[in-house]
Amino acid sequence: MTSEDLQVWADAPSPCVDVCKYKRAGRCVGCMMTKAEKDSFPRSGNGAAKKQFFETLLARLQTEHKNPAFWAIAYRRKCEQDGVACPLDESV
């Protein structure tokens, strides 16, 4: 992974897709994060750490039998609206 790729991950906006309804095990139905994870994401580390955070989140979506593609579409839209590079366009 190049330093440019890592910078895209480091600058990634929160995986939150602005649904924010908490149900199963205190996880949001939109992004599967807990409130604590949402609060801690901005401080979750460098590009490699944030990339790992996203990989864990995608695995959680699959485990919960949610199609990660629906979340990815909403997240890409969020990045586009925010005018930032979407880290999902890098290899996850």
PDB file of N, CA, C and O in Angstrom:
ATOM      1  N   MET A   1       0.850  -1.174   0.000  1.00  0.00           N
ATOM      2  CA  MET A   1       0.000   0.000   0.000  1.00  0.00           C
ATOM      3  C   MET A   1       0.894   1.235   0.000  1.00  0.00           C
ATOM      4  O   MET A   1       1.839   1.328   0.783  1.00  0.00           O
ATOM      5  N   THR A   2       0.589   2.173  -0.879  1.00  0.00           N
ATOM      6  CA  THR A   2       1.403   3.374  -0.994  1.00  0.00           C
ATOM      7  C   THR A   2       1.059   4.371   0.103  1.00  0.00           C
ATOM      8  O   THR A   2       0.044   4.241   0.786  1.00  0.00           O
ATOM      9  N   SER A   3       1.919   5.365   0.258  1.00  0.00           N
ATOM     10  CA  SER A   3       1.651   6.400   1.256  1.00  0.00           C
ATOM     11  C   SER A   3       0.413   7.212   0.865  1.00  0.00           C
ATOM     12  O   SER A   3      -0.299   7.709   1.738  1.00  0.00           O
ATOM     13  N   GLU A   4       0.150   7.352  -0.444  1.00  0.00           N
ATOM     14  CA  GLU A   4      -1.067   8.042  -0.888  1.00  0.00           C
ATOM     15  C   GLU A   4      -2.314   7.260  -0.478  1.00  0.00           C
ATOM     16  O   GLU A   4      -3.296   7.844  -0.020  1.00  0.00           O
ATOM     17  N   ASP A   5      -2.269   5.926  -0.648  1.00  0.00           N
ATOM     18  CA  ASP A   5      -3.391   5.082  -0.246  1.00  0.00           C
ATOM     19  C   ASP A   5      -3.637   5.213   1.255  1.00  0.00           C
ATOM     20  O   ASP A   5      -4.777   5.356   1.697  1.00  0.00           O
ATOM     21  N   LEU A   6      -2.564   5.164   2.025  1.00  0.00           N
ATOM     22  CA  LEU A   6      -2.694   5.279   3.480  1.00  0.00           C
ATOM     23  C   LEU A   6      -3.264   6.631   3.881  1.00  0.00           C
ATOM     24  O   LEU A   6      -4.020   6.730   4.847  1.00  0.00           O
ATOM     25  N   GLN A   7      -2.897   7.683   3.132  1.00  0.00           N
ATOM     26  CA  GLN A   7      -3.415   9.012   3.452  1.00  0.00           C
ATOM     27  C   GLN A   7      -4.916   9.090   3.179  1.00  0.00           C
ATOM     28  O   GLN A   7      -5.651   9.730   3.931  1.00  0.00           O
ATOM     29  N   VAL A   8      -5.374   8.440   2.102  1.00  0.00           N
ATOM     30  CA  VAL A   8      -6.814   8.406   1.825  1.00  0.00           C
ATOM     31  C   VAL A   8      -7.546   7.744   2.987  1.00  0.00           C
ATOM     32  O   VAL A   8      -8.596   8.221   3.418  1.00  0.00           O
ATOM     33  N   TRP A   9      -6.986   6.637   3.495  1.00  0.00           N
ATOM     34  CA  TRP A   9      -7.600   5.962   4.649  1.00  0.00           C
ATOM     35  C   TRP A   9      -7.524   6.840   5.885  1.00  0.00           C
ATOM     36  O   TRP A   9      -8.487   6.905   6.649  1.00  0.00           O
ATOM     37  N   ALA A  10      -6.398   7.520   6.101  1.00  0.00           N
ATOM     38  CA  ALA A  10      -6.243   8.374   7.286  1.00  0.00           C
ATOM     39  C   ALA A  10      -7.261   9.515   7.270  1.00  0.00           C
ATOM     40  O   ALA A  10      -7.748   9.927   8.323  1.00  0.00           O
ATOM     41  N   ASP A  11      -7.583  10.028   6.076  1.00  0.00           N
ATOM     42  CA  ASP A  11      -8.518  11.141   5.936  1.00  0.00           C
ATOM     43  C   ASP A  11      -9.973  10.689   5.789  1.00  0.00           C
ATOM     44  O   ASP A  11     -10.862  11.518   5.595  1.00  0.00           O
ATOM     45  N   ALA A  12     -10.214   9.399   5.878  1.00  0.00           N
ATOM     46  CA  ALA A  12     -11.557   8.853   5.640  1.00  0.00           C
ATOM     47  C   ALA A  12     -12.574   9.417   6.627  1.00  0.00           C
ATOM     48  O   ALA A  12     -12.314   9.496   7.827  1.00  0.00           O
ATOM     49  N   PRO A  13     -13.736   9.807   6.103  1.00  0.00           N
ATOM     50  CA  PRO A  13     -14.801  10.203   7.020  1.00  0.00           C
ATOM     51  C   PRO A  13     -15.340   8.982   7.768  1.00  0.00           C
ATOM     52  O   PRO A  13     -15.090   7.842   7.379  1.00  0.00           O
ATOM     53  N   SER A  14     -16.057   9.232   8.810  1.00  0.00           N
ATOM     54  CA  SER A  14     -16.647   8.161   9.605  1.00  0.00           C
ATOM     55  C   SER A  14     -17.469   7.221   8.728  1.00  0.00           C
ATOM     56  O   SER A  14     -18.103   7.662   7.769  1.00  0.00           O
ATOM     57  N   PRO A  15     -17.460   5.931   9.051  1.00  0.00           N
ATOM     58  CA  PRO A  15     -18.292   4.975   8.314  1.00  0.00           C
ATOM     59  C   PRO A  15     -19.791   5.172   8.550  1.00  0.00           C
ATOM     60  O   PRO A  15     -20.604   4.502   7.914  1.00  0.00           O
ATOM     61  N   CYS A  16     -20.160   6.063   9.439  1.00  0.00           N
ATOM     62  CA  CYS A  16     -21.563   6.353   9.706  1.00  0.00           C
ATOM     63  C   CYS A  16     -22.226   6.855   8.422  1.00  0.00           C
ATOM     64  O   CYS A  16     -21.675   7.708   7.726  1.00  0.00           O
ATOM     65  N   VAL A  17     -23.405   6.324   8.112  1.00  0.00           N
ATOM     66  CA  VAL A  17     -24.142   6.758   6.921  1.00  0.00           C
ATOM     67  C   VAL A  17     -25.436   7.486   7.316  1.00  0.00           C
ATOM     68  O   VAL A  17     -26.392   7.538   6.542  1.00  0.00           O
ATOM     69  N   ASP A  18     -25.450   8.035   8.509  1.00  0.00           N
ATOM     70  CA  ASP A  18     -26.509   8.909   9.003  1.00  0.00           C
ATOM     71  C   ASP A  18     -27.886   8.248   9.113  1.00  0.00           C
ATOM     72  O   ASP A  18     -28.908   8.885   8.859  1.00  0.00           O
ATOM     73  N   VAL A  19     -27.905   6.975   9.490  1.00  0.00           N
ATOM     74  CA  VAL A  19     -29.162   6.300   9.812  1.00  0.00           C
ATOM     75  C   VAL A  19     -29.379   6.398  11.324  1.00  0.00           C
ATOM     76  O   VAL A  19     -30.441   6.826  11.777  1.00  0.00           O
ATOM     77  N   CYS A  20     -28.388   6.008  12.085  1.00  0.00           N
ATOM     78  CA  CYS A  20     -28.338   6.170  13.537  1.00  0.00           C
ATOM     79  C   CYS A  20     -29.569   5.669  14.283  1.00  0.00           C
ATOM     80  O   CYS A  20     -30.207   6.412  15.029  1.00  0.00           O
ATOM     81  N   LYS A  21     -29.884   4.421  14.071  1.00  0.00           N
ATOM     82  CA  LYS A  21     -30.934   3.730  14.837  1.00  0.00           C
ATOM     83  C   LYS A  21     -30.270   2.503  15.441  1.00  0.00           C
ATOM     84  O   LYS A  21     -29.813   1.613  14.724  1.00  0.00           O
ATOM     85  N   TYR A  22     -30.224   2.466  16.754  1.00  0.00           N
ATOM     86  CA  TYR A  22     -29.513   1.399  17.453  1.00  0.00           C
ATOM     87  C   TYR A  22     -30.458   0.272  17.832  1.00  0.00           C
ATOM     88  O   TYR A  22     -31.512   0.487  18.431  1.00  0.00           O
ATOM     89  N   LYS A  23     -30.053  -0.923  17.467  1.00  0.00           N
ATOM     90  CA  LYS A  23     -30.868  -2.096  17.789  1.00  0.00           C
ATOM     91  C   LYS A  23     -29.971  -3.191  18.337  1.00  0.00           C
ATOM     92  O   LYS A  23     -29.553  -3.134  19.494  1.00  0.00           O
ATOM     93  N   ARG A  24     -29.678  -4.173  17.527  1.00  0.00           N
ATOM     94  CA  ARG A  24     -28.942  -5.374  17.934  1.00  0.00           C
ATOM     95  C   ARG A  24     -27.636  -5.064  18.655  1.00  0.00           C
ATOM     96  O   ARG A  24     -26.748  -4.409  18.110  1.00  0.00           O
ATOM     97  N   ALA A  25     -27.539  -5.534  19.856  1.00  0.00           N
ATOM     98  CA  ALA A  25     -26.315  -5.401  20.656  1.00  0.00           C
ATOM     99  C   ALA A  25     -25.808  -3.963  20.679  1.00  0.00           C
ATOM    100  O   ALA A  25     -24.602  -3.731  20.764  1.00  0.00           O
ATOM    101  N   GLY A  26     -26.721  -2.997  20.604  1.00  0.00           N
ATOM    102  CA  GLY A  26     -26.334  -1.593  20.648  1.00  0.00           C
ATOM    103  C   GLY A  26     -25.663  -1.102  19.385  1.00  0.00           C
ATOM    104  O   GLY A  26     -24.964  -0.089  19.408  1.00  0.00           O
ATOM    105  N   ARG A  27     -25.867  -1.812  18.270  1.00  0.00           N
ATOM    106  CA  ARG A  27     -25.242  -1.415  17.003  1.00  0.00           C
ATOM    107  C   ARG A  27     -26.262  -0.728  16.109  1.00  0.00           C
ATOM    108  O   ARG A  27     -27.441  -1.080  16.090  1.00  0.00           O
ATOM    109  N   CYS A  28     -25.778   0.258  15.374  1.00  0.00           N
ATOM    110  CA  CYS A  28     -26.620   0.997  14.439  1.00  0.00           C
ATOM    111  C   CYS A  28     -27.037   0.093  13.283  1.00  0.00           C
ATOM    112  O   CYS A  28     -26.224  -0.686  12.785  1.00  0.00           O
ATOM    113  N   VAL A  29     -28.283   0.187  12.856  1.00  0.00           N
ATOM    114  CA  VAL A  29     -28.756  -0.637  11.751  1.00  0.00           C
ATOM    115  C   VAL A  29     -28.183  -0.170  10.412  1.00  0.00           C
ATOM    116  O   VAL A  29     -28.200  -0.929   9.444  1.00  0.00           O
ATOM    117  N   GLY A  30     -27.683   1.052  10.339  1.00  0.00           N
ATOM    118  CA  GLY A  30     -27.130   1.564   9.090  1.00  0.00           C
ATOM    119  C   GLY A  30     -25.687   1.189   8.857  1.00  0.00           C
ATOM    120  O   GLY A  30     -25.309   0.824   7.744  1.00  0.00           O
ATOM    121  N   CYS A  31     -24.871   1.275   9.904  1.00  0.00           N
ATOM    122  CA  CYS A  31     -23.430   1.042   9.730  1.00  0.00           C
ATOM    123  C   CYS A  31     -22.879  -0.059  10.636  1.00  0.00           C
ATOM    124  O   CYS A  31     -21.719  -0.446  10.494  1.00  0.00           O
ATOM    125  N   MET A  32     -23.683  -0.562  11.555  1.00  0.00           N
ATOM    126  CA  MET A  32     -23.299  -1.627  12.480  1.00  0.00           C
ATOM    127  C   MET A  32     -22.256  -1.197  13.521  1.00  0.00           C
ATOM    128  O   MET A  32     -21.649  -2.048  14.172  1.00  0.00           O
ATOM    129  N   MET A  33     -22.045   0.112  13.681  1.00  0.00           N
ATOM    130  CA  MET A  33     -21.131   0.574  14.722  1.00  0.00           C
ATOM    131  C   MET A  33     -21.909   0.825  16.013  1.00  0.00           C
ATOM    132  O   MET A  33     -23.105   1.114  15.985  1.00  0.00           O
ATOM    133  N   THR A  34     -21.213   0.712  17.136  1.00  0.00           N
ATOM    134  CA  THR A  34     -21.786   1.104  18.423  1.00  0.00           C
ATOM    135  C   THR A  34     -21.589   2.613  18.584  1.00  0.00           C
ATOM    136  O   THR A  34     -20.830   3.231  17.838  1.00  0.00           O
ATOM    137  N   LYS A  35     -22.268   3.183  19.545  1.00  0.00           N
ATOM    138  CA  LYS A  35     -22.075   4.616  19.810  1.00  0.00           C
ATOM    139  C   LYS A  35     -20.623   4.897  20.175  1.00  0.00           C
ATOM    140  O   LYS A  35     -20.064   5.907  19.749  1.00  0.00           O
ATOM    141  N   ALA A  36     -20.014   4.028  20.949  1.00  0.00           N
ATOM    142  CA  ALA A  36     -18.615   4.221  21.344  1.00  0.00           C
ATOM    143  C   ALA A  36     -17.688   4.197  20.126  1.00  0.00           C
ATOM    144  O   ALA A  36     -16.750   4.989  20.037  1.00  0.00           O
ATOM    145  N   GLU A  37     -17.957   3.282  19.190  1.00  0.00           N
ATOM    146  CA  GLU A  37     -17.136   3.229  17.975  1.00  0.00           C
ATOM    147  C   GLU A  37     -17.308   4.492  17.137  1.00  0.00           C
ATOM    148  O   GLU A  37     -16.340   5.009  16.579  1.00  0.00           O
ATOM    149  N   LYS A  38     -18.540   4.986  17.049  1.00  0.00           N
ATOM    150  CA  LYS A  38     -18.771   6.223  16.293  1.00  0.00           C
ATOM    151  C   LYS A  38     -18.020   7.386  16.934  1.00  0.00           C
ATOM    152  O   LYS A  38     -17.420   8.204  16.237  1.00  0.00           O
ATOM    153  N   ASP A  39     -18.054   7.455  18.248  1.00  0.00           N
ATOM    154  CA  ASP A  39     -17.360   8.532  18.951  1.00  0.00           C
ATOM    155  C   ASP A  39     -15.850   8.435  18.820  1.00  0.00           C
ATOM    156  O   ASP A  39     -15.162   9.453  18.749  1.00  0.00           O
ATOM    157  N   SER A  40     -15.332   7.209  18.788  1.00  0.00           N
ATOM    158  CA  SER A  40     -13.875   7.034  18.781  1.00  0.00           C
ATOM    159  C   SER A  40     -13.266   7.041  17.380  1.00  0.00           C
ATOM    160  O   SER A  40     -12.046   7.152  17.251  1.00  0.00           O
ATOM    161  N   PHE A  41     -14.071   6.928  16.333  1.00  0.00           N
ATOM    162  CA  PHE A  41     -13.513   6.806  14.986  1.00  0.00           C
ATOM    163  C   PHE A  41     -12.545   7.929  14.610  1.00  0.00           C
ATOM    164  O   PHE A  41     -11.478   7.633  14.072  1.00  0.00           O
ATOM    165  N   PRO A  42     -12.860   9.189  14.862  1.00  0.00           N
ATOM    166  CA  PRO A  42     -11.908  10.231  14.447  1.00  0.00           C
ATOM    167  C   PRO A  42     -10.526  10.079  15.077  1.00  0.00           C
ATOM    168  O   PRO A  42      -9.537  10.566  14.529  1.00  0.00           O
ATOM    169  N   ARG A  43     -10.456   9.413  16.209  1.00  0.00           N
ATOM    170  CA  ARG A  43      -9.173   9.235  16.892  1.00  0.00           C
ATOM    171  C   ARG A  43      -8.662   7.804  16.763  1.00  0.00           C
ATOM    172  O   ARG A  43      -7.814   7.374  17.545  1.00  0.00           O
ATOM    173  N   SER A  44      -9.173   7.069  15.782  1.00  0.00           N
ATOM    174  CA  SER A  44      -8.860   5.641  15.710  1.00  0.00           C
ATOM    175  C   SER A  44      -7.504   5.331  15.089  1.00  0.00           C
ATOM    176  O   SER A  44      -7.178   4.162  14.882  1.00  0.00           O
ATOM    177  N   GLY A  45      -6.719   6.341  14.791  1.00  0.00           N
ATOM    178  CA  GLY A  45      -5.352   6.074  14.374  1.00  0.00           C
ATOM    179  C   GLY A  45      -5.022   6.499  12.959  1.00  0.00           C
ATOM    180  O   GLY A  45      -5.719   7.297  12.333  1.00  0.00           O
ATOM    181  N   ASN A  46      -3.941   5.937  12.489  1.00  0.00           N
ATOM    182  CA  ASN A  46      -3.414   6.267  11.168  1.00  0.00           C
ATOM    183  C   ASN A  46      -4.207   5.548  10.075  1.00  0.00           C
ATOM    184  O   ASN A  46      -5.210   4.887  10.343  1.00  0.00           O
ATOM    185  N   GLY A  47      -3.732   5.694   8.844  1.00  0.00           N
ATOM    186  CA  GLY A  47      -4.420   5.086   7.713  1.00  0.00           C
ATOM    187  C   GLY A  47      -4.569   3.587   7.830  1.00  0.00           C
ATOM    188  O   GLY A  47      -5.631   3.044   7.526  1.00  0.00           O
ATOM    189  N   ALA A  48      -3.520   2.906   8.268  1.00  0.00           N
ATOM    190  CA  ALA A  48      -3.586   1.443   8.398  1.00  0.00           C
ATOM    191  C   ALA A  48      -4.603   1.029   9.454  1.00  0.00           C
ATOM    192  O   ALA A  48      -5.327   0.050   9.271  1.00  0.00           O
ATOM    193  N   ALA A  49      -4.660   1.767  10.553  1.00  0.00           N
ATOM    194  CA  ALA A  49      -5.620   1.444  11.623  1.00  0.00           C
ATOM    195  C   ALA A  49      -7.052   1.681  11.154  1.00  0.00           C
ATOM    196  O   ALA A  49      -7.943   0.881  11.437  1.00  0.00           O
ATOM    197  N   LYS A  50      -7.268   2.776  10.438  1.00  0.00           N
ATOM    198  CA  LYS A  50      -8.620   3.047   9.943  1.00  0.00           C
ATOM    199  C   LYS A  50      -9.028   2.031   8.881  1.00  0.00           C
ATOM    200  O   LYS A  50     -10.191   1.632   8.823  1.00  0.00           O
ATOM    201  N   LYS A  51      -8.090   1.611   8.046  1.00  0.00           N
ATOM    202  CA  LYS A  51      -8.392   0.586   7.047  1.00  0.00           C
ATOM    203  C   LYS A  51      -8.827  -0.697   7.751  1.00  0.00           C
ATOM    204  O   LYS A  51      -9.789  -1.340   7.332  1.00  0.00           O
ATOM    205  N   GLN A  52      -8.123  -1.068   8.815  1.00  0.00           N
ATOM    206  CA  GLN A  52      -8.490  -2.255   9.593  1.00  0.00           C
ATOM    207  C   GLN A  52      -9.874  -2.087  10.214  1.00  0.00           C
ATOM    208  O   GLN A  52     -10.646  -3.044  10.269  1.00  0.00           O
ATOM    209  N   PHE A  53     -10.194  -0.883  10.681  1.00  0.00           N
ATOM    210  CA  PHE A  53     -11.509  -0.588  11.245  1.00  0.00           C
ATOM    211  C   PHE A  53     -12.593  -0.860  10.205  1.00  0.00           C
ATOM    212  O   PHE A  53     -13.604  -1.493  10.509  1.00  0.00           O
ATOM    213  N   PHE A  54     -12.380  -0.379   8.974  1.00  0.00           N
ATOM    214  CA  PHE A  54     -13.351  -0.594   7.893  1.00  0.00           C
ATOM    215  C   PHE A  54     -13.463  -2.079   7.555  1.00  0.00           C
ATOM    216  O   PHE A  54     -14.566  -2.574   7.318  1.00  0.00           O
ATOM    217  N   GLU A  55     -12.352  -2.789   7.530  1.00  0.00           N
ATOM    218  CA  GLU A  55     -12.393  -4.227   7.234  1.00  0.00           C
ATOM    219  C   GLU A  55     -13.202  -4.973   8.291  1.00  0.00           C
ATOM    220  O   GLU A  55     -13.979  -5.871   7.968  1.00  0.00           O
ATOM    221  N   THR A  56     -13.016  -4.598   9.545  1.00  0.00           N
ATOM    222  CA  THR A  56     -13.774  -5.202  10.644  1.00  0.00           C
ATOM    223  C   THR A  56     -15.261  -4.888  10.494  1.00  0.00           C
ATOM    224  O   THR A  56     -16.111  -5.755  10.696  1.00  0.00           O
ATOM    225  N   LEU A  57     -15.561  -3.653  10.142  1.00  0.00           N
ATOM    226  CA  LEU A  57     -16.947  -3.254   9.947  1.00  0.00           C
ATOM    227  C   LEU A  57     -17.597  -4.035   8.803  1.00  0.00           C
ATOM    228  O   LEU A  57     -18.738  -4.478   8.933  1.00  0.00           O
ATOM    229  N   LEU A  58     -16.894  -4.207   7.694  1.00  0.00           N
ATOM    230  CA  LEU A  58     -17.434  -4.966   6.565  1.00  0.00           C
ATOM    231  C   LEU A  58     -17.674  -6.426   6.957  1.00  0.00           C
ATOM    232  O   LEU A  58     -18.674  -7.023   6.558  1.00  0.00           O
ATOM    233  N   ALA A  59     -16.767  -6.990   7.727  1.00  0.00           N
ATOM    234  CA  ALA A  59     -16.953  -8.371   8.194  1.00  0.00           C
ATOM    235  C   ALA A  59     -18.173  -8.465   9.107  1.00  0.00           C
ATOM    236  O   ALA A  59     -18.920  -9.442   9.048  1.00  0.00           O
ATOM    237  N   ARG A  60     -18.373  -7.463   9.941  1.00  0.00           N
ATOM    238  CA  ARG A  60     -19.526  -7.445  10.844  1.00  0.00           C
ATOM    239  C   ARG A  60     -20.826  -7.364  10.042  1.00  0.00           C
ATOM    240  O   ARG A  60     -21.801  -8.040  10.368  1.00  0.00           O
ATOM    241  N   LEU A  61     -20.839  -6.545   9.003  1.00  0.00           N
ATOM    242  CA  LEU A  61     -22.023  -6.451   8.155  1.00  0.00           C
ATOM    243  C   LEU A  61     -22.360  -7.811   7.552  1.00  0.00           C
ATOM    244  O   LEU A  61     -23.527  -8.202   7.514  1.00  0.00           O
ATOM    245  N   GLN A  62     -21.357  -8.523   7.087  1.00  0.00           N
ATOM    246  CA  GLN A  62     -21.584  -9.848   6.504  1.00  0.00           C
ATOM    247  C   GLN A  62     -22.059 -10.837   7.555  1.00  0.00           C
ATOM    248  O   GLN A  62     -22.956 -11.638   7.293  1.00  0.00           O
ATOM    249  N   THR A  63     -21.468 -10.790   8.737  1.00  0.00           N
ATOM    250  CA  THR A  63     -21.859 -11.687   9.821  1.00  0.00           C
ATOM    251  C   THR A  63     -23.320 -11.480  10.209  1.00  0.00           C
ATOM    252  O   THR A  63     -24.026 -12.432  10.541  1.00  0.00           O
ATOM    253  N   GLU A  64     -23.759 -10.236  10.164  1.00  0.00           N
ATOM    254  CA  GLU A  64     -25.140  -9.905  10.512  1.00  0.00           C
ATOM    255  C   GLU A  64     -26.092 -10.121   9.336  1.00  0.00           C
ATOM    256  O   GLU A  64     -27.257  -9.727   9.392  1.00  0.00           O
ATOM    257  N   HIS A  65     -25.593 -10.742   8.280  1.00  0.00           N
ATOM    258  CA  HIS A  65     -26.385 -11.056   7.083  1.00  0.00           C
ATOM    259  C   HIS A  65     -26.949  -9.811   6.409  1.00  0.00           C
ATOM    260  O   HIS A  65     -28.055  -9.816   5.869  1.00  0.00           O
ATOM    261  N   LYS A  66     -26.155  -8.746   6.458  1.00  0.00           N
ATOM    262  CA  LYS A  66     -26.503  -7.526   5.729  1.00  0.00           C
ATOM    263  C   LYS A  66     -25.606  -7.470   4.509  1.00  0.00           C
ATOM    264  O   LYS A  66     -24.443  -7.870   4.574  1.00  0.00           O
ATOM    265  N   ASN A  67     -26.119  -6.990   3.422  1.00  0.00           N
ATOM    266  CA  ASN A  67     -25.327  -6.874   2.217  1.00  0.00           C
ATOM    267  C   ASN A  67     -24.432  -5.644   2.342  1.00  0.00           C
ATOM    268  O   ASN A  67     -24.936  -4.521   2.330  1.00  0.00           O
ATOM    269  N   PRO A  68     -23.110  -5.828   2.462  1.00  0.00           N
ATOM    270  CA  PRO A  68     -22.216  -4.676   2.612  1.00  0.00           C
ATOM    271  C   PRO A  68     -22.276  -3.710   1.425  1.00  0.00           C
ATOM    272  O   PRO A  68     -21.888  -2.549   1.550  1.00  0.00           O
ATOM    273  N   ALA A  69     -22.757  -4.185   0.282  1.00  0.00           N
ATOM    274  CA  ALA A  69     -22.842  -3.318  -0.895  1.00  0.00           C
ATOM    275  C   ALA A  69     -23.796  -2.147  -0.649  1.00  0.00           C
ATOM    276  O   ALA A  69     -23.549  -1.044  -1.135  1.00  0.00           O
ATOM    277  N   PHE A  70     -24.876  -2.368   0.093  1.00  0.00           N
ATOM    278  CA  PHE A  70     -25.815  -1.281   0.370  1.00  0.00           C
ATOM    279  C   PHE A  70     -25.160  -0.212   1.238  1.00  0.00           C
ATOM    280  O   PHE A  70     -25.329   0.982   0.989  1.00  0.00           O
ATOM    281  N   TRP A  71     -24.412  -0.638   2.257  1.00  0.00           N
ATOM    282  CA  TRP A  71     -23.684   0.319   3.081  1.00  0.00           C
ATOM    283  C   TRP A  71     -22.641   1.044   2.236  1.00  0.00           C
ATOM    284  O   TRP A  71     -22.496   2.260   2.355  1.00  0.00           O
ATOM    285  N   ALA A  72     -21.912   0.319   1.384  1.00  0.00           N
ATOM    286  CA  ALA A  72     -20.854   0.908   0.560  1.00  0.00           C
ATOM    287  C   ALA A  72     -21.412   1.973  -0.379  1.00  0.00           C
ATOM    288  O   ALA A  72     -20.776   3.006  -0.587  1.00  0.00           O
ATOM    289  N   ILE A  73     -22.579   1.736  -0.943  1.00  0.00           N
ATOM    290  CA  ILE A  73     -23.215   2.724  -1.826  1.00  0.00           C
ATOM    291  C   ILE A  73     -23.508   4.005  -1.043  1.00  0.00           C
ATOM    292  O   ILE A  73     -23.218   5.106  -1.512  1.00  0.00           O
ATOM    293  N   ALA A  74     -24.080   3.856   0.147  1.00  0.00           N
ATOM    294  CA  ALA A  74     -24.403   5.019   0.974  1.00  0.00           C
ATOM    295  C   ALA A  74     -23.135   5.745   1.412  1.00  0.00           C
ATOM    296  O   ALA A  74     -23.106   6.974   1.461  1.00  0.00           O
ATOM    297  N   TYR A  75     -22.079   4.979   1.732  1.00  0.00           N
ATOM    298  CA  TYR A  75     -20.831   5.602   2.176  1.00  0.00           C
ATOM    299  C   TYR A  75     -20.156   6.351   1.020  1.00  0.00           C
ATOM    300  O   TYR A  75     -19.647   7.455   1.212  1.00  0.00           O
ATOM    301  N   ARG A  76     -20.150   5.764  -0.160  1.00  0.00           N
ATOM    302  CA  ARG A  76     -19.568   6.452  -1.326  1.00  0.00           C
ATOM    303  C   ARG A  76     -20.324   7.757  -1.604  1.00  0.00           C
ATOM    304  O   ARG A  76     -19.718   8.782  -1.915  1.00  0.00           O
ATOM    305  N   ARG A  77     -21.637   7.705  -1.489  1.00  0.00           N
ATOM    306  CA  ARG A  77     -22.452   8.910  -1.685  1.00  0.00           C
ATOM    307  C   ARG A  77     -22.073   9.969  -0.649  1.00  0.00           C
ATOM    308  O   ARG A  77     -21.957  11.150  -0.976  1.00  0.00           O
ATOM    309  N   LYS A  78     -21.881   9.545   0.592  1.00  0.00           N
ATOM    310  CA  LYS A  78     -21.496  10.475   1.654  1.00  0.00           C
ATOM    311  C   LYS A  78     -20.152  11.127   1.330  1.00  0.00           C
ATOM    312  O   LYS A  78     -20.002  12.341   1.463  1.00  0.00           O
ATOM    313  N   CYS A  79     -19.179  10.326   0.907  1.00  0.00           N
ATOM    314  CA  CYS A  79     -17.859  10.870   0.557  1.00  0.00           C
ATOM    315  C   CYS A  79     -17.979  11.875  -0.583  1.00  0.00           C
ATOM    316  O   CYS A  79     -17.353  12.934  -0.559  1.00  0.00           O
ATOM    317  N   GLU A  80     -18.788  11.529  -1.578  1.00  0.00           N
ATOM    318  CA  GLU A  80     -18.986  12.422  -2.725  1.00  0.00           C
ATOM    319  C   GLU A  80     -19.603  13.745  -2.275  1.00  0.00           C
ATOM    320  O   GLU A  80     -19.160  14.814  -2.696  1.00  0.00           O
ATOM    321  N   GLN A  81     -20.624  13.673  -1.421  1.00  0.00           N
ATOM    322  CA  GLN A  81     -21.279  14.884  -0.927  1.00  0.00           C
ATOM    323  C   GLN A  81     -20.326  15.728  -0.093  1.00  0.00           C
ATOM    324  O   GLN A  81     -20.396  16.957  -0.117  1.00  0.00           O
ATOM    325  N   ASP A  82     -19.419  15.058   0.658  1.00  0.00           N
ATOM    326  CA  ASP A  82     -18.437  15.761   1.479  1.00  0.00           C
ATOM    327  C   ASP A  82     -17.250  16.268   0.664  1.00  0.00           C
ATOM    328  O   ASP A  82     -16.441  17.055   1.155  1.00  0.00           O
ATOM    329  N   GLY A  83     -17.151  15.808  -0.593  1.00  0.00           N
ATOM    330  CA  GLY A  83     -16.063  16.232  -1.453  1.00  0.00           C
ATOM    331  C   GLY A  83     -14.709  15.652  -1.064  1.00  0.00           C
ATOM    332  O   GLY A  83     -13.673  16.294  -1.236  1.00  0.00           O
ATOM    333  N   VAL A  84     -14.731  14.426  -0.538  1.00  0.00           N
ATOM    334  CA  VAL A  84     -13.473  13.766  -0.138  1.00  0.00           C
ATOM    335  C   VAL A  84     -13.309  12.461  -0.915  1.00  0.00           C
ATOM    336  O   VAL A  84     -14.281  11.866  -1.380  1.00  0.00           O
ATOM    337  N   ALA A  85     -12.057  12.036  -1.042  1.00  0.00           N
ATOM    338  CA  ALA A  85     -11.781  10.758  -1.696  1.00  0.00           C
ATOM    339  C   ALA A  85     -12.376   9.635  -0.867  1.00  0.00           C
ATOM    340  O   ALA A  85     -12.267   9.632   0.359  1.00  0.00           O
ATOM    341  N   CYS A  86     -12.996   8.696  -1.530  1.00  0.00           N
ATOM    342  CA  CYS A  86     -13.585   7.562  -0.833  1.00  0.00           C
ATOM    343  C   CYS A  86     -12.536   6.463  -0.674  1.00  0.00           C
ATOM    344  O   CYS A  86     -12.001   5.977  -1.670  1.00  0.00           O
ATOM    345  N   PRO A  87     -12.238   6.068   0.551  1.00  0.00           N
ATOM    346  CA  PRO A  87     -11.226   5.031   0.751  1.00  0.00           C
ATOM    347  C   PRO A  87     -11.662   3.669   0.197  1.00  0.00           C
ATOM    348  O   PRO A  87     -10.824   2.803  -0.053  1.00  0.00           O
ATOM    349  N   LEU A  88     -12.957   3.486   0.009  1.00  0.00           N
ATOM    350  CA  LEU A  88     -13.429   2.206  -0.532  1.00  0.00           C
ATOM    351  C   LEU A  88     -12.981   2.026  -1.972  1.00  0.00           C
ATOM    352  O   LEU A  88     -12.957   0.908  -2.487  1.00  0.00           O
ATOM    353  N   ASP A  89     -12.626   3.131  -2.621  1.00  0.00           N
ATOM    354  CA  ASP A  89     -12.131   3.027  -3.980  1.00  0.00           C
ATOM    355  C   ASP A  89     -10.714   2.458  -4.002  1.00  0.00           C
ATOM    356  O   ASP A  89     -10.224   2.034  -5.049  1.00  0.00           O
ATOM    357  N   GLU A  90     -10.058   2.453  -2.833  1.00  0.00           N
ATOM    358  CA  GLU A  90      -8.794   1.735  -2.658  1.00  0.00           C
ATOM    359  C   GLU A  90      -9.194   0.315  -2.333  1.00  0.00           C
ATOM    360  O   GLU A  90     -10.351   0.073  -1.990  1.00  0.00           O
ATOM    361  N   SER A  91      -8.300  -0.610  -2.426  1.00  0.00           N
ATOM    362  CA  SER A  91      -8.673  -1.998  -2.135  1.00  0.00           C
ATOM    363  C   SER A  91      -8.951  -2.158  -0.647  1.00  0.00           C
ATOM    364  O   SER A  91      -8.137  -1.777   0.194  1.00  0.00           O
ATOM    365  N   VAL A  92     -10.108  -2.725  -0.336  1.00  0.00           N
ATOM    366  CA  VAL A  92     -10.486  -2.978   1.071  1.00  0.00           C
ATOM    367  C   VAL A  92     -10.029  -4.364   1.432  1.00  0.00           C
ATOM    368  O   VAL A  92     -10.232  -4.807   2.562  1.00  0.00           O
TER     369      VAL A  92
END
